[in-house]
């Protein structure tokens, strides 16, 4: 019970955090000449993921795949940002801090993710 409540809190916080990506996405769309189009696209994806994580708060066990995707995509993004942080010295601190945040999010989601529910057989569903 405590684990599920903690997962709901994490899903809500991460969902809200990712949903705020709409602001840089809109800024990038309004002024594309002075923004990185890759960042604008990434923020659009994070915004959508955030909305779906907020929906998952109501019933996390029904959204196991979404939670796993959010965790593993956070790890993948952290790896890319870390590599770029070491290649682009002027961006190193920001990329490494961002990577640490994404790794923390991924770990929290994996640790708190709901277990697989036992499948009901067709005969027990009828009875």
C-alpha positions in Angstrom: 0.0 0.0 0.0 2.8 2.4 0.9 4.7 1.4 -2.3 1.7 2.1 -4.5 1.1 5.5 -2.8 4.8 6.4 -3.3 4.5 5.4 -6.9 1.5 7.6 -7.4 3.3 10.5 -5.9 6.3 9.9 -8.1 4.1 9.5 -11.2 2.4 12.8 -10.3 5.6 14.7 -9.7 7.3 13.3 -12.8 4.2 13.8 -14.9 4.0 17.5 -13.8 7.7 18.0 -14.3 7.6 16.5 -17.8 4.4 18.4 -18.6 6.2 21.7 -18.0 8.2 20.9 -21.2 5.3 22.6 -23.1 6.8 26.0 -22.3 10.2 25.5 -24.0 8.4 23.6 -26.8 6.1 26.6 -27.5 9.0 29.0 -27.2 10.9 27.0 -29.8 7.9 27.0 -32.1 7.3 30.7 -31.8 11.0 31.5 -32.5 12.4 28.6 -34.5 15.3 30.7 -35.9 16.8 31.1 -32.4 16.1 27.6 -31.0 17.4 24.1 -31.4 14.7 22.2 -33.3 15.9 18.9 -31.7 15.2 20.4 -28.3 11.8 21.7 -29.3 10.8 18.2 -30.6 12.2 16.5 -27.5 10.2 18.9 -25.3 7.0 18.0 -27.2 7.6 14.3 -26.6 8.3 14.9 -22.9 5.1 17.0 -22.6 3.0 14.1 -24.1 4.8 11.6 -21.8 4.0 13.8 -18.8 0.3 13.9 -19.6 0.2 10.2 -19.9 2.1 9.7 -16.6 -0.5 12.0 -14.9 -3.3 9.7 -16.3 -1.4 6.7 -15.0 -1.6 8.0 -11.4 -5.2 6.8 -11.1 -4.3 3.1 -11.9 -0.6 2.5 -12.1 -0.9 -1.3 -12.5 -2.9 -0.8 -15.7 0.0 1.4 -17.1 3.0 -0.8 -16.4 4.4 -0.5 -20.0 4.1 3.3 -19.9 5.9 3.4 -16.6 8.7 1.1 -17.9 9.0 3.3 -21.1 9.3 6.5 -19.0 12.0 4.9 -16.9 14.1 3.3 -19.7 13.7 6.3 -22.0 15.0 8.5 -19.1 18.0 6.2 -18.8 18.6 6.4 -22.6 18.3 10.2 -22.6 20.7 10.4 -19.7 23.3 8.3 -21.5 23.1 10.6 -24.6 23.3 13.7 -22.5 26.3 12.4 -20.5 28.2 11.6 -23.6 27.4 15.0 -25.1 28.4 16.6 -21.7 31.9 15.1 -22.1 32.2 16.1 -25.7 30.9 19.7 -25.3 32.8 21.3 -22.5 30.7 24.4 -22.3 27.6 22.3 -21.7 29.1 19.8 -19.4 27.6 20.9 -16.1 24.1 21.3 -17.4 24.1 18.0 -19.3 25.5 16.1 -16.3 23.0 17.6 -13.9 20.2 16.8 -16.3 21.5 13.3 -16.7 21.5 12.8 -12.9 17.9 14.0 -12.7 16.8 11.6 -15.4 18.7 8.7 -13.8 17.0 9.4 -10.5 13.6 9.5 -12.2 14.3 6.2 -14.0 15.5 4.5 -10.8 12.4 5.7 -8.8 10.0 4.5 -11.5 11.7 1.1 -11.8 11.9 0.5 -8.1 8.3 1.5 -7.5 6.8 0.0 -10.6 3.9 -2.3 -10.0 4.5 -6.1 -10.3 3.0 -8.1 -13.0 -0.5 -9.1 -12.1 -1.3 -12.9 -12.3 -3.3 -13.7 -15.4 -6.8 -14.9 -14.9 -7.7 -18.0 -16.8 -10.8 -18.1 -19.0 -12.5 -20.7 -16.8 -12.0 -18.6 -13.6 -13.4 -15.5 -15.4 -16.6 -17.4 -16.2 -17.1 -18.8 -12.8 
